[in-house]
Structures are given as C-alpha cells and as structure tokens.
Amino acid sequence: MNRIFSTATVCLLMAATTACEERRAEAGNAASAAMVSEADAAAAADATQAAWTSMDVPKIESVFAKDVVSFSPVTAPLATTWDEFHKRQERFAALKMDKIEVADRNIQILDNDTFVVSGIGKLTSSDGEENDRTVRFTHVYQKQDDGSWKIVTAHRSFAPEENEAST
C-alpha cells in the first residue's frame, strides 16, 4: 500500500512540475512577444505617407499586404484582388500627389500584431490644384511573417467640404 501511495505521489509531483514549467515557458513567450510600440507604429505610418507621395507604384504598393482589402473614394466596388488594387494604384500615382499634410493622425495599438492608423490628410500636387484632395483614411496594419508591417485593410473617403462639415 505504501508503495502504491509513493508511486502515485511521485507521479503527481512530476505532473505538477511539468505543468509549472509549461506555464513559465508560456509566460516567457508572452513577454517576448511585446506589444508594438507607438514609435514603431508611427514609423510605419510615416513610411506609408512617404510612399503615397512618391508617385512610384511599386513603392506605393510596398506598404500594403498582397491580400489587402481596399475601399477607394473614387472607384467602386471594394478592391479584393491584387490585380484590381494595382490598377487603382497606377491611377493614383498618375495624379502626381507629391505632398501630404496629416494634422490629426491617430494611432490605436490593438495587440502585438495589429494597429490602426486614421486621420485626415490633405494631398496636394505640384502639377496643379485640380488634383488636390482631402481624404479621411483608416488603415489596419498587421505584422507579417518577416517582421514588417503591412496594411491589410485600407479605407479612404473624401472629407466633407468645410461648410458641409459644420452642418
């Protein structure tokens, strides 16, 4: 009887020790997967704004995931394929928007792998005011397997005119 009790006690202690070690390992992994910093999110948003004003289609596309879902202020329907998204970036680059001012950018950190950037941007073109646009935007960024941040959802719409916004 003592032998059965001793064997059961040893097995119970081994199971408890193994469970504790697994919990410590999980806690260590959670700590190493640190929350994205505000500075890292801002750097990704800055890179996006630089890409927009580059007028270079590959550079513009480089900040987006290949499976991006994109709402455009000028083209319906929703772009859900890379081919359609690429065509829209070609049209955007042709507008020659070479400057953007974003006075009210907001960054929301959601978790280790996701953050949202939203704001109102005034895009201007040195080719002429007829291309100037003020857009509201919301971008969802997700950390990729290679550690880079890419936009997985992009929503842009034209901002209301100043006189419309106050009504």
Secondary structure, DSSP 8 states (H G I E B T S, - for coil): -HHHHHHHHHHHHHHHHHHHHHHHHHHHHHHHS----HHHHHHHHHHHHHHHTT--HHHHHTTEEEEEEEE-SSS-S-B-SHHHHHHHHHHHHHT-EEEEEESS-EEEEEETTEEEEEEEEEEEETT-GGG-EEEEEEEEEEE-TTS-EEEEEEEEEE---HHHHT-
